[in-house]
Amino acid sequence: MTRQIRFNAFQMNAAGHQSPGLWTHPRDTSHRYTDPDYWIELAQLLEAAKFDAIFLADVLGVYDVAGGSVDAALRGGVQVPLADPLALVPLMAGATKHLGFGVTATLTYEHPYTFARRASTLDHLTRGRFGWNIVTGYLDSAARNLGLDRQLGHDERYDLADEYLDVVYKLWEKSWDDDAVVRDKASRVYTDPSKVHEIRHEGTYFRVPGIHLSEPSPQRTPLLYQAGTSPRGVQFAARHAECTFVSGPTKEVVKRNIAQLRAAVGTAGRDPRSLLVYAQALIVTGATEEEAQAKYEDYRRHIDVDAAIALLSGWTGVDFTRYAPDATIEYIDSEAGRSALASFSKADPSRTWTVRAAAEFIGLGGRGPVIVGTPEQVADALIAWQDETDADGFNLAYALPCESMHDVARHIVPELQRRGRYRRDYEEGTLRHKLFGRGSRLPVEHPGRLVAID
């Protein structure tokens, strides 16, 4: 059977995501991010193009590493101002039937007991189309604004995350039996108390004695997304993730990251193919090669290098304003985002990255490749990336949020469908069922199903 390509739309509830400066483009509409119609229109466009999901990034802090100030981020619209992505889910779900919603929620700063209820609520309201992108955070500014001096160390954040997942698994999977809610009007029993169980969790970071507040949702545990290719991040993904995202400027980097992830999943006792991997990419296309190239050059003229340096500095925890633009980036073991820095230095020894080159590269679509060309050329490139890296699909960044997605829907999806490399319709069912075709629940061998309550 021909392997199909999958798409997610990589968005953020903000005026700027991963193309700093492009908000100045005459055709940009990202300032409409506070308008509900903006998100409804985008969701309907993505569903018509049969995208797996809209994937919403999020941070709880500001990018204040560059120059030790938030000024560059504020001037350049670098992921600030920023609104809550979870609030968008019911809005878009009400306007669609099949599109999935993968939403970033930082576990480091919210108690698992309250988050579990929020996730169950969204899974109910979407009829089982909700997914959680599990992140531990990487901005010290978030920690400071939540009452801490600084964030936990990189690996300790993952230690906390492992226990956090144990808590929410117990709440989602073990607290309520499938038949606990009886709604028996004659006997005046809504829920059978014998079928609802306290989880009695006592751990290093959390103590949660009681029951889950919500009855089981269609998926119980939302579909689990994760990103991060540091050694500790890979270990975490091997245990928990069902879908993961990788970013890298070359096929070699992405191929190596995917191979490491699949090997780790196998070592953890799971089927390596039970993990769907989406590689980040930006597509710039047009009816002709000349049109696509002109559009690409037009976008590049709007890149804000200073804003891109603010973004890169926040990702990595390294203040790149202290270095000359032509200085070579060296791998530095920081407590922020190790994968972000490694993708420009240690992970790709075939290329020398300067501060300016890295800023200009992420200035259009972040840390993935920019694929430019006609629909036929882009389809060729996507198929080559999938075949050579073992990616299952692509997490599509944008230059202009609506225009970039519209171009993919209009030009690329039909070409891939013509070649038999892209779905023509959705299956019925929950997000997990649509992606894996095996029901709505976590697979029986997943740690979330195996966790026990005392």
C-alpha positions in Angstrom: 0.0 0.0 0.0 1.3 3.4 -1.0 2.3 5.4 2.1 0.3 8.6 2.5 1.5 12.0 3.6 -0.2 13.7 6.5 -0.5 17.4 7.3 -0.9 19.4 10.5 -1.2 23.2 10.4 1.3 24.8 12.8 -0.4 27.9 14.3 -0.4 30.0 17.4 -3.0 32.2 19.1 -0.8 35.3 18.5 0.0 37.9 15.9 3.4 36.2 15.2 4.6 32.6 15.5 7.7 31.4 13.6 8.1 34.0 10.7 9.2 37.1 12.6 8.5 40.2 10.7 6.0 38.8 8.2 3.2 40.5 10.1 4.4 43.7 8.1 3.5 42.1 4.8 0.6 43.8 3.0 -1.4 40.6 2.7 -0.9 39.4 6.3 -4.0 38.9 8.4 -2.5 37.6 11.6 -3.7 40.7 13.5 -7.2 39.0 13.3 -6.1 36.4 15.8 -8.5 37.9 18.3 -11.5 37.6 15.9 -13.4 34.3 16.3 -14.3 34.3 12.6 -10.6 34.1 11.8 -10.2 30.8 13.6 -13.5 29.4 12.3 -12.5 30.2 8.7 -9.1 28.7 9.1 -10.5 25.5 10.7 -13.0 25.1 7.9 -10.3 25.6 5.3 -8.1 22.9 6.9 -11.0 20.5 7.2 -11.8 20.9 3.5 -8.2 20.1 2.8 -8.4 17.0 5.0 -5.6 18.1 7.4 -5.2 15.8 10.4 -5.3 18.6 12.9 -4.5 22.2 13.6 -1.6 22.2 16.1 -1.5 25.2 18.4 1.8 26.2 19.9 2.0 28.1 23.2 4.4 29.6 25.8 3.7 31.0 29.2 6.5 33.5 29.2 8.1 36.1 27.0 11.2 36.1 24.9 13.4 38.3 27.1 16.8 36.6 26.7 18.0 38.8 23.8 19.6 41.8 25.4 18.0 40.9 28.7 14.8 42.6 27.8 11.4 41.9 26.3 11.7 45.0 24.1 12.8 43.2 20.9 10.0 40.7 21.2 7.4 43.4 21.8 8.6 45.5 18.9 8.8 42.5 16.6 5.6 40.8 17.7 7.6 37.7 18.7 4.8 35.5 20.1 3.5 38.4 22.1 0.8 39.5 22.5 -0.4 36.0 23.1 -3.8 34.5 23.9 -4.9 31.1 25.4 -5.0 28.4 22.7 -7.3 26.1 24.7 -10.1 28.6 24.4 -10.1 28.3 20.6 -10.9 24.6 20.6 -14.7 24.6 21.2 -15.0 27.5 18.8 -13.3 25.6 15.9 -14.9 22.3 16.9 -18.3 23.7 16.6 -17.6 24.7 13.0 -16.1 21.4 11.9 -16.8 17.7 12.1 -13.5 15.9 11.6 -10.5 18.3 12.1 -8.4 17.4 15.1 -7.0 19.9 17.7 -3.5 19.4 19.1 -3.0 22.0 21.7 0.2 22.9 23.7 -0.2 23.0 27.5 2.8 23.4 29.7 2.5 21.0 32.6 5.2 22.5 34.7 3.0 25.3 36.0 -0.5 23.7 36.3 -1.5 21.1 38.7 -2.5 17.8 37.0 -5.8 17.6 38.9 -7.2 20.7 37.3 -5.6 20.1 33.9 -7.2 16.6 33.7 -10.6 18.1 34.1 -9.9 20.8 31.4 -8.7 18.1 29.0 -11.6 15.8 29.6 -14.0 18.7 29.1 -12.4 19.6 25.7 -12.5 16.0 24.6 -16.2 15.8 25.4 -16.9 19.1 23.6 -15.0 18.0 20.5 -16.5 14.5 20.5 -13.1 13.0 20.9 -11.0 15.3 18.6 -8.7 16.8 21.3 -5.0 16.2 21.6 -2.5 17.5 24.1 1.0 18.6 23.1 3.0 17.8 26.3 5.6 20.4 27.0 7.7 21.2 30.1 8.5 24.9 29.1 11.8 26.5 28.3 11.4 30.2 29.3 12.7 31.4 32.7 10.3 34.4 32.3 7.4 32.0 32.8 8.8 30.6 36.0 9.5 34.1 37.4 5.9 35.2 36.7 4.6 32.2 38.4 6.5 32.8 41.6 9.8 30.9 41.0 13.3 32.3 40.7 13.9 30.2 37.6 12.6 27.1 35.9 13.7 23.6 36.9 16.7 22.1 35.1 16.1 20.6 31.7 16.1 16.9 32.8 14.3 17.5 36.1 11.5 19.1 34.2 11.1 15.7 32.4 11.3 13.9 35.8 8.4 16.0 36.9 6.6 15.4 33.6 6.8 11.6 34.0 5.1 11.8 37.4 2.6 14.3 36.0 1.6 11.8 33.3 1.2 9.1 35.9 -1.3 11.3 37.8 -3.4 12.2 34.8 -3.4 8.6 33.5 -4.8 7.5 36.8 -7.4 10.2 36.7 -8.4 9.6 33.0 -8.0 5.8 32.8 -8.6 4.4 36.3 -10.8 6.6 38.3 -14.1 6.0 36.6 -15.3 2.6 35.2 -16.8 2.6 31.8 -20.3 1.9 33.2 -20.0 4.1 36.3 -22.6 6.7 35.0 -26.0 4.9 35.1 -28.5 7.8 35.1 -31.1 5.6 36.6 -34.1 7.9 37.2 -36.2 5.2 38.9 -33.6 4.5 41.6 -32.4 8.1 41.7 -28.8 7.0 41.1 -26.9 9.1 38.6 -23.4 7.5 39.2 -22.7 4.2 40.9 -20.3 5.0 43.7 -18.8 1.5 43.7 -17.5 2.2 40.2 -15.7 5.4 40.9 -12.2 5.1 42.5 -9.9 7.4 44.4 -6.4 7.4 42.8 -4.5 7.9 46.1 -1.4 9.2 44.3 1.6 10.0 46.6 4.7 11.1 44.7 7.8 13.3 44.7 6.0 16.3 43.1 2.3 15.6 43.5 -0.2 14.3 46.0 -3.7 13.6 44.6 -5.8 11.4 46.8 -9.3 11.7 45.3 -11.4 10.9 42.2 -11.4 12.5 38.7 -14.0 15.2 38.5 -15.1 14.3 35.0 -16.8 11.2 33.6 -14.9 9.4 30.9 -14.6 11.3 27.6 -14.7 9.7 24.2 -10.9 9.1 24.2 -10.5 9.2 28.0 -6.8 10.2 27.5 -6.5 12.8 24.8 -4.2 12.0 21.9 -0.7 12.6 23.1 1.7 14.8 21.1 5.3 15.7 22.1 8.3 17.4 20.7 11.9 17.4 21.8 14.9 15.4 20.6 17.3 15.8 23.5 18.3 12.5 25.0 15.8 13.0 27.9 13.1 14.2 25.5 13.5 11.1 23.4 13.3 8.9 26.5 10.1 10.7 27.5 8.6 10.4 24.0 9.4 6.7 23.9 7.2 6.2 27.0 4.3 8.5 26.3 4.0 10.0 22.8 1.6 8.9 20.1 2.6 11.7 17.7 5.8 13.8 17.8 7.2 16.7 15.9 10.8 17.1 14.7 12.5 20.1 13.2 15.8 20.3 11.3 17.2 22.2 8.3 18.3 19.1 6.4 17.0 15.6 5.6 20.1 14.1 7.4 19.2 15.9 10.7 15.5 14.9 10.5 16.3 11.3 9.5 18.6 10.9 12.4 16.1 12.3 14.9 13.3 10.1 13.6 15.5 7.0 13.7 16.5 7.8 17.3 12.8 8.2 18.2 11.6 5.0 16.6 14.5 3.0 18.2 13.7 4.4 21.6 10.0 3.5 21.2 11.0 0.0 20.4 13.3 -0.2 23.3 10.5 0.9 25.6 8.5 -2.1 24.4 6.2 -0.4 22.0 5.8 -0.8 18.3 8.0 1.8 16.6 5.2 2.4 14.1 2.8 3.3 16.9 4.5 6.7 16.8 3.5 9.1 14.1 6.3 11.6 13.3 5.6 15.0 11.7 8.5 17.0 10.3 8.3 20.7 10.3 8.2 22.5 6.9 7.1 25.6 5.1 5.6 25.4 1.6 5.7 28.3 -0.8 4.0 27.5 -4.1 2.3 29.0 -7.1 1.0 28.0 -10.5 4.5 28.4 -12.0 8.0 28.1 -10.7 8.5 31.8 -11.4 5.4 32.7 -9.4 6.5 30.5 -6.5 10.0 32.0 -6.4 8.8 35.5 -6.6 6.4 34.9 -3.7 9.4 33.4 -1.7 11.6 36.4 -2.4 8.7 38.7 -1.5 8.3 37.0 1.9 12.0 37.1 2.6 12.1 40.9 2.2 9.8 41.1 5.3 12.0 39.0 7.7 12.9 40.9 10.8 16.4 39.7 11.8 16.4 41.4 15.2 13.1 39.7 16.0 14.4 36.4 14.7 17.4 36.7 17.0 15.0 37.4 19.9 13.1 34.2 19.0 16.3 32.1 18.7 17.7 33.4 21.9 14.5 32.5 23.8 14.4 29.0 22.3 18.0 28.3 23.3 18.5 30.4 26.4 21.6 32.0 24.8 21.7 35.8 24.3 22.9 36.0 20.7 22.9 39.8 20.8 26.2 39.4 22.6 27.8 37.9 19.5 28.8 39.4 16.2 26.4 38.5 13.3 29.1 36.5 11.6 30.1 34.6 14.8 29.8 30.8 14.5 27.1 29.2 16.6 28.7 26.6 18.9 26.7 24.0 20.8 26.1 25.2 24.4 24.5 23.0 27.0 21.7 25.3 28.1 18.8 24.7 30.4 16.3 26.0 27.9 15.7 24.3 24.5 18.6 22.0 23.8 17.1 20.6 20.6 16.7 24.1 19.1 20.4 25.0 19.5 21.6 21.6 18.5 19.7 21.7 15.2 21.9 24.6 14.1 25.3 23.4 15.5 26.0 19.9 16.8 23.3 18.1 14.8 24.4 19.3 11.4 28.2 19.2 11.1 28.0 19.6 7.3 27.2 23.3 7.6 28.7 26.2 9.5 26.0 28.3 11.0 26.6 32.0 11.9 24.2 34.0 14.1 23.0 35.9 11.1 22.5 32.7 9.0 20.5 31.0 11.7 18.3 34.1 12.3 17.6 34.5 8.6 16.8 30.8 8.3 14.3 30.7 11.2 12.9 34.1 10.0 10.8 32.2 7.5 9.0 29.2 9.0 11.2 28.3 12.0 13.7 25.5 12.1 12.4 23.4 9.2 13.0 23.5 5.4 11.3 25.9 3.1 10.1 24.1 0.0 9.5 26.4 -3.0 8.1 25.5 -6.3 5.1 24.4 -8.5 2.6 21.9 -7.1 4.5 19.1 -9.0 7.9 20.2 -7.6 6.6 20.6 -4.0 4.9 17.2 -4.2 8.2 15.7 -5.5 10.1 17.3 -2.6 7.6 16.2 0.1 7.6 12.6 -1.2 11.4 12.6 -1.2 11.5 14.0 2.4 9.1 11.3 3.5 10.8 8.5 1.7 14.3 9.5 2.8 13.6 10.5 6.4 10.8 8.1 7.4 8.5 10.9 8.4 4.8 10.2 8.5 3.8 13.7 7.6 4.5 17.4 7.9 3.7 20.0 10.5 3.3 23.0 8.2 4.5 26.3 9.4 3.4 29.5 7.5 4.8 32.7 6.1 1.3 34.3 6.1 -1.1 32.2 8.3 -4.1 32.0 6.0 -2.4 32.5 2.6 0.1 29.7 3.2 -2.6 27.2 4.3 -4.8 28.3 1.4 -2.0 27.7 -1.1 -1.4 24.2 0.3 -5.1 23.4 0.1 -5.5 24.8 -3.4 -2.3 23.5 -5.0 -0.5 20.8 -3.0 -3.3 18.6 -1.6 -4.9 18.0 -5.1 -1.5 17.1 -6.5 -0.7 14.6 -3.7 -4.2 13.2 -4.0 -3.7 12.7 -7.8 -0.6 10.6 -7.0 -2.4 8.6 -4.3 -0.2 10.0 -1.5 -2.9 11.9 0.4 -6.4 11.0 1.8 -9.5 12.0 -0.1 -11.8 11.8 2.9 -11.8 11.3 6.7 -12.8 8.2 8.5 -15.5 8.6 11.1 -14.5 8.5 14.8 -12.2 10.2 17.3 -8.9 11.8 16.5 -7.0 8.7 17.7 -9.2 6.4 15.6 -8.7 8.6 12.5 -4.9 8.5 12.9 -4.4 4.9 13.9 -7.6 3.1 12.9 -7.7 1.1 16.1 -10.4 2.6 18.4 -10.6 5.6 20.6 -8.6 4.5 23.7 -4.9 4.4 24.3 -3.6 1.0 23.1 -3.5 -1.7 25.8 0.3 -1.8 25.9 0.6 2.0 26.4 1.9 3.0 29.9 -1.2 5.1 30.4 -3.4 1.9 30.3 -1.0 0.0 32.4 -0.7 2.5 35.3 -2.2 1.2 38.5 -3.9 2.9 41.5 -3.1 1.8 45.0 
